[in-house]
Amino acid sequence: MNQNTYVDYHSLSEILLINVFNSVDQGIAILNEQNIIVQHNNKFMEFLGIERVHLAGNTIEQYISPDFLIEGDKNIFMADKVDNILVIEVKNISLYNDLNYKLILVGISQEGAITKREYEKILHDKDVYEAVLNTISDGVTIIDDEGKVVFFNKAAEKIEGLYKNEVIGKHMTEVYPVSWEDSYALKALQTRKKILNQYQTYVTKRRQVIAISNNYPIYIEGKLAGAASTFRDYSKFQEIVNKNFELQAKLQDKKSDKGVYDVSDHYTFEDIIGTSMILKKTIEHAKNASLTNSPVFIYGETGTGKELFAQSIHYSSNRANGPFLAINCAAIPETLLEGILFGTSKGVFTGAVDKPGLFEQANGGTLFLDEINSMPLALQSKLLRVLQEKKVRRLGHKEEVPFDARIISSCNIDPMIAINKQQIRNDLFYRLAVVYISVPPLRDRTEDIDILCSHFIKTFNRQFNKSVNSISSEVRREFHNYKWPGNVRQLKNSIESVMNIVPQESLTIEKNHIPHYLGLFSEEKTNKTIASNYDIDTPMEQINKESTFDNSKIAYHSQQEDQKIVDNSTDIFEKIKRDEKRTIINALSRNSGNITKAASELGMSRQKLQYRLKKYNIRKH
């Protein structure tokens, strides 16, 4: 370390640890024995939607209900001011001074007080920060301004298979087979810039590591003093992804043993069930598309059968003997998706191997990009270039490789809405939608419900060894009136649910066999109507002083408004929150507004239900 930036080892380590404490991806708070916050990092406030003020000296219950602060448990929590679903974990830590503290990993009495002396000791005690950083699940490595490791936490030991005493005091290039050019931590130190969300594959002396890392330069009094790297193990996830695609390629490889293939595993147009005019026109359109090699874009709501159409087009085309590979763009992290699609080249990361991407693997066949609207826009621009050039370049490779794969893509929301919301690039959409197919929702082809029910009943008769042969007229009428937001998939799952509970000797599906959550019949409809009359959006007053709701004073809001909420809430977290609101409201309805009874039905304490009532602004008028 040069003279201008020299700080003694312990002071440097302490300051670096404080910087890392504020840089890790987990929110952290430290509590004393009275549950008073004595220290927290910036992420803690960010996750809970708290303004940038110091929380030290306050009790944790001011920010998080005690119900979510059970030691050793991982509690699902939704903060009032943010949309994220958080996991709160409580751990005990003991320091050399025999004081016991609680560690809240993303997670928060008016009683007790903290002295200035105690606060300053916690703030500056190096052992506290080491104890905290050794508790989190992310690996943390800190280097000084010469590139020597000064901190290496327990998670890093576990992820990389190295021991702390093998690493501390050594230069990064001594610990790993890297140089200043290909180590992100060293690069952050050298360039003095953050390097975030980097996918890395590298080897230590005991194992190969696949990780996602964030790397930060660290300054002390304005001078560069080192760098920190936080990283998360992605080895198991990558292994699952690789096995999935290897299996797809193996199953589709027609050069393999023919006995591996089962025709029932492949969907064709004959597997699309229905006789409605709108479905017949869609099938005819898709059959025409199978005669060419043009890109196809399929739009359809969730559960309408988009992949069914994609496979049918493939297996009716001149590419039927080639592979059909599918990837759900919403299911793969952004940092991995590019390598999976385009492939990787040896040397792009330390330990990386030459591996073809899906474009190369699908050569001579079809690549189905499901939920293309979930692909990051930056990657969409690269995809556009690949489609224009008909060539793909593996990550880290200089040469482009031509490929011959037909591209079928899909979207579960109207593509024009997706374009307006900047979920799909308009130039990419027009490249993908040379052939555009819109799969109709089940509510637009209700005449197909009878034949679909018959098909699913036969399927589950064989599976469950039953003899059901019909549905009652009452059930049939309500099935035709129901809107089926989950479309054919929801109908199939509903029939499967019925077939699980229908008596062995029954020949007909009756209304008492239908899942209550569908709300098809009078009592269920009444509850759904009552439930929709709760006001879920206006402030609640004195709810904690009330034991029951007066149903006669409940304010109404329209079904159109309800539908608007549903239509606009595409985020998965919003859906979960909305479902929880509706579940609570339904429970209150069934129990005439009695909070104690509703809490018992929901399997939670009265206090926890009251907390949710306040959180979701559910009130009586």
N, C-alpha and C positions, 0 to 999 in steps of 0.2 A: 504494500500500500504506500503511495507516495507521501511525502511530508506534508503537503498542502491539505490533504484530506485525512491525515492520520487521526484516528480515534482509538482509544484502548479497546481491546477485544470485547470485554464484557459490555461496555457502553454501546459499541457498535452492534453487538448481537441484540441487545435490548431494544435499540431504536429500530433495527431491521425487523425484529419480531413484532413491534407495534405497527409498523407499516404493513406487514403481512396480515396481522390481525384484522386490519381494515381493508384487505384486498381479497380475502378468501370469499368463495361463493356462498357460504353459509352465514346466516344471521346468528350472532353469538351474544349472549348476555350472561354476566356473572352476578350471582346473588349471594348475600350473606345469610346467616342463619335466621334472620328475621324477614327473609324474602325481599330485602331492599336491593335494588340494582346498584352495584358498585362499579361496573364497567360494561360497555357494550361496543360493538363495532357499527360501522355505517350501514352494512347490509341489514342489520337487525331493524333499524328504523325504516329502511327502504321497503322491506318485506311487509311491515305492518302499516305502511302508509303514514308514518309519523314525521312531522316537520323536523327539520334539522336543528334540534335543540338537544342538549345533553340530558339524558334521563337519569343519571346517577342521583341517588337519594330518594327516588320514587319507588313505590312498591310495584311489583310485577303485576298484581291483580288490577291495576289501573289500565292495563293494556291487554291482558289475556285473562279470561275467566279461569278460576281455580280448577274447574272441571277438566281443563286441557293441560294441567300441570301435574300429572301423575308420574311419579318417579319410575323410570325404566320403561314406560310405555311410549309408543309413537302415536301421537294423537293427530287426527286430521282436523285442521282448523282453517276457517275462512275469516280473514281480518276484515274489519268494518270498512276500511278506506281503500282497499285494493281488491282486485278481482282474482288474484291467485289463490289456489288451494295450498295451504302450508302444512308441513309436518313438523310438529313440535316434539322434541325429545328432551327429557330431563335426566341429568346425570349428576352424581356427587363427585367432587374432587377434594382431595386433602393435600395441603401444602406442608412444607417443612416446619412452619410455625404452629402446627397442630390445629389450625383453624379449618373448619369445614365450610365449603362453598358449594353452591349449586350451579351447574352449567346448563343454560338453556340454549339448545341448538335450534335456531329459528323458533323462538318462542318467548310470559311476563307477570301493600296494606298500608294502608295508611299508618300502620303501627311501626314503632321502632324508628331509630335515627342512625345515621352513619356519621362518624366523626371525620373531621377534615384529615386528621392524622391517618385514620384507617383508609380513607379514600386515596390519599396520596401514596400510601404504601402499596395498595393494590395496583394503582395506575403505573407505578414505576418498578414493580417487582418482576424481574425477568422470569422467575420461576412460574408465575401465574400464566404468562403468555405461552411459555413452553408447555405447561399442563393443558392449556386450551388447545393449542395447535396439535398436540399429541392425541387429542380426543376426537377431532373431526375426521371424516371419512376420506377427504381429499388428501392426496400427497402434497407435501410442501418442501421445497428445497430452496435455500437462500445461499447466495454466493456474495463474496465481497467484490470490490472493484478490480481485483486481479483475476477473478474467476474461480477462487477457492471456496469450497463449501463450508459455511459456518453454521448451518442448521439443516437438519434432515429429520422429519417427523416419523412417527410410528407407521402411519399409513403409507408413507413413501417406502419404508422398509418392507412392508407387506407386498405392495404393488410390484416393486422392482427386485425383491428377493435379496436385498443387500442389508448389511448391518450398519448402524450408525457409526461405529468405530472404524469401519472400512472406508467411510466417505468423508467424515469431517476433517478439514485441514488439507484435503487434496484438491487439486485443480480438476475441473469438469472433464478435461481431456484425459486425465489419469483414471477417472472413474468409469467413463463411457467411451466407446470408440467413436468420438465425434471431434470435429474441429470448430473453430470460431464461426465458420460459415454455415454449418448445419445443426448447431445447437441453438434452440430458440431462446434459452436463458442467456447464453453468451451473446446472441444477436441483439436481445433487448438491452443488454449492458453496453454493447458496442454502438448501437444506433440510438440509444437513449429514447426508445419509443416502445409503447406497449405492443405486444404481439399476442392477440387473443384468439381463442377457439381454434387452436391448431391441432390437426390430426397427426399423430406421431406413431411410427412403428420403429422400435429400436431394440437392441439386445444389451443385456447386462451379462455379467459372467455366469449368471445362473438361469436366466430365462429371457424369453422374448416378451416385450411389453407393447401393448397397443393402448394409447391414451389420448385424451383430449386435454390440452394444456393452455393455461393463460400465463403470460410472462410479463413482468413489470420491472422497469428500472426504478431504483430507490435512491432518493436524495436525502442528504442530511445537511441542514442549513444551506440549501441551495446547491450543494455540491454532490456529484454522483458518488454514491458509496457502495453500490452493489445492485443486485437484481434478485427477484423472487420468482419462482415458478410454482404454480398450483396446478395439479393434474388429477384426472379421474380415470380409473381403469375401465377400458372398453373392450378388454380381451374377450370376455365371455359373450358380450353382445356381438362382436365381430365374428366370433366362431359360429354363433347361431345363424347370422346372416349368410355366412359363407356356405354352411351346410344346407341352408334352404335353397340357395341358388344352384349349388352343385346337384342337389336332389332333383330340382326342376330340369336342369340340363340332362341329367342321366335318364330321367323318365321320358324326355322328349327325343333322346338320341335314337333315331330309327336304325342305327347300325348295331345297336345292342340287341340282346336276345329278345325276340318278339314276345316271349312269354311274360316279360316284365310289364307289358302294356295291357290295360283293361279298357275296352271301349267306353265303359261306363264312367271312366275318369275324365273323358273328353266330352265336352258339350257340343252338340250340333243343333241345327234349327229344329230337328225333331223333338228336342228336349224343351223347347219353348212352348208352354201350354197355354192355349186360349184360342177362341174362335171369333173374338170381336173384330169388327172391321178395322179399328184403329191399330190393333196389334198386327193384323194381317198385312196392312200397308207398311208397317215398320219392318216386319220380317222380309217383305218383298224388296224394300229399299236396301236392307242389309245383304240380301242374296245378290242383288245387283252389284253391291260394293265388293263382294267376294270374287267377282270376275276380273277385278283390276288389282293393281299394286299401290294405288293411291293411299295416302294417309287418311285415317278415319278418326273422327272425333265423336264420342258417344256422350250425350247428356241424359241424365236420368237421376231422379231422387234416390235417396238411400233405399235399398231393398227392391229396386225395380228389375235388376238382373243385367247390369251393364257388362259384367264379365261373361255372362252367358252369351250375349250377343257378340262380344269380342272373340270368344273361342269358336263360336259358330261360323263367323266370317273366316277365321283362320282355317278351320278344318273343312271348309267348302271351297277353299281357294287352291291355286296351284302350289301353294306353300305348305299344304297339309302334311307332307312328309318331313318338313323342317321343324325346328323347335318352336314352341310357344312359351315365352318367358313373360312373367308378370311381376310388377313391382308396385307396391302401394307407396306413393311418394310422401304420404303423410306419416308413415310408420318408421321412416329411416331418418336419423339425425342429419342435419344439413352437412355436418363435417364429414360424414361417411358416404353420403349419397353420390357425390361427384366421382369418388373412386370406384363405387359399385357400378355406376353407369359407364364410365369411360375406361376403367381399368387403371392399374398402377404399373410403374416401371421400377426395376431394381435400382436402388440408389436414391429414389425420390425421398425416402426416409431411411434412416439407418436401420438395416434389417429388412427393408421392403423387398418384395420379390416381384418378378414379372407375372402379372395376372391380368387376363383379358376381362374387360367389362362386359356388361350385358349386351351392348351393341354388337360386340364381336361374337359373343356366345349365341346371339340370336341370328347369326348369319344364315341366310337361306330360309328363315322363318319369320316369326312375328314377335315384336316386343310391345307389350301392353303396359302403358304408363297410367296407372289408376290414380285418381285424385290429383291430376296435374296441377290444379290450382293451389296445392299445398307445397309445390316446389318453389324454393327461393327464387326471386326475380333474377339475381345475379347468375344462378345456374341456368335459368331459362334462356338467358342470352347466349350462353355457351351451347345449350341444346339447339338453339336456332341456327348457329353457325354449323354445327355438326349435320343438321338436316339439310342445310343448303349445299354443303360441300360433299355430302355423302362419304365423309371421311371422319375418323375419330382418332384423337391423339391421347394416349395414356398419360396419366399424371407423371411428370418428370421425364417424359420421352420427347424427343425432338421430331421424330418422323410420324406422319399421319398414315393410318391404315384404312383402306377402303372397306366398307361393310355393305351388306345387302340384306337389310331387314326391313320388313314393313312395320310402320309405326301406327298403333292404335292407342288413342288416349281417351281419358274420360274425366268427367267433372260432375259433382253432385249438386252444384248450384247453377243457375242460369249463367252461361258464359259471359253474357253482356254485363250482368251484375258483377261477375268476377273481374272482368276487365275494368269496370268503373271503380271497383274497390282495389285495383292494382294487385290483384291476386294472379292474374294472367296477363302477360304482355300481348297487346293486340296483334303485333306482327307475328308472334309465335302462334297465336290462335289461328290466324288465317293460313299459316303454313300447315298446321295440324288438321284443320277442318276442311280439307279439300272435299271430303265426303262427310256430311253432318247427319247424324242419326239421333233423334230424340225418342227415348223410350218412355211410353206413357205410364203415368202412375196408375195404381189399381183403381182409384176412385173414378178415373175416366174410362174404365172398361169393366164396370161392375157385372156385365153379362158373363165375364170369365170366372167370377167367384165360384159358381157351382161346379164347374169342371175342375178348377184348382182344388176345391175342397175334396172332391171325389178322388183326385189323384193323391193328395196328401193322406187321406184316410186309408187308401189302399197301401200306401208306403208304410204307414205306421202300424197297420194291421199285421203286415208281414214282420215288422220289427218287434212288435210287442205281443204277437200271437193272439190278436183279438179279432172280432168278427163284426165290427161296426160297418153298417152299409148305408147309412143316411144321416141327415141332420133334420131336426124338427122344423116345421114351417115357421115357428116363432123365431128360432135361431137364424134360419135362412133370411127372414125379413130384416132382422137387425144387422146381419152380416152385410146385406145389400145397402142398408142405410148408413153404415159406419164409414168413416172417411179413410181409414187405414193409412195413417201417416208413415208407417214403416213398410207399406206396400206388400208385395208378395212375400217377402221374408217375414214380416210380422204375421201375416195370415198363416204361413207354414208353422211358425213357432207357436201360434195360438192353438192350431190343430194338434201339434205335438203335446202341448200342455194338457189339452182335453183328453187325448188318448192315454195319458199317464194316469188320469184319475177316473176315467169312465170304468164302471164295473165290468168284469170279465164277460158276464152274460149279456150285457147291453148291446143292442143292435142299432140304437139311435142316439145321436148327440142331443141332449136336452139343455135347456137354459141354465140349469143348476150345475152343469159341467163347465160352463164358460168362465174363464178367468175374470174375477171381479174388477181388476184394474182397467178392463176395457170399458166398463160402465155402460153396457148395452141395454140393461133392463131397468124397469121403473125405479126400484129402490136405489140402484147404483146411479141412475140418472139424477135422482133427487139429490143425492149426496154431491154429485159433480156440480149440479146447479147451485146448491148451497155453498159449496167450496168456491165457486167462481164469484160468489158475492162478497167474499172477504176482500178488503182493500189491502193490497200488498205493497203499495207504493207511497202511502202517506204516513207522516210521523205518528208514532204510537205514544199515547199519554196515559200515565198511571197504570200501565199494563201489569206491573209487578204488584199492585195493590188489589187486582181483580182476581177472583177465583174462577169466574165463568164469563162467557160471552152471552149477551142478549141477542139471540138470532133475529129478533124482530127489528133490531136497530142496525143491522149490517148494511153497509153501503154497497150498491151494485156498480160493476163496471162491465162494459159490453164484451161479448164474445169476439167482436172484431178487434177490440183493443188487445184482448188476450192473444188472438192470432198474430197480431202485429208484433207482440213481444216474442212469440215463438219464431216468427219469420226472421226477425232481426238478430236473434241470438244464435249465431252460428258457432261461437267459441265453445269448446267442450266444457270449460269451467263454468260458463254461463248456463249451459244446459244442466250441469250437475246442481248448481245453485237453484235454478228454476224448479228442477224436480224435487229438491228438498223442500222448497217453499210449498209446492203443491201437496206433497206428502203430509206436511204439518197441517195445512189447511183442511185436507180431507179428514185427518184424525180428529181435529177440533169439531168438524161438522158431525162426524159419527158419534161424538160424545157430547153433543149439544153445547159446545164451547167450554166444557169443563177441562181446565188445564191439567189437573192431577190425573184424571182418567186418560186424557190424550197422551200424556207423558208415559203412563204405564203401558199403553198400547204400543207406543213407539220404542219402548225399551230403554228409556232414558230418565234421568232424574227430573223432578219438577223445575229445579233450578236451571238445568241445562236447557229445557224447553223454553223457559222464560228468557234465557239468554238469546235463543234463536228468534223468538218472537220480536225481541227488541232489535236484533241484528237485521231482520228482514222487514221491519216496519209493518208487521201484521197487527192490526188493531181492530177494535169494535167501534162502531159509530153510535 
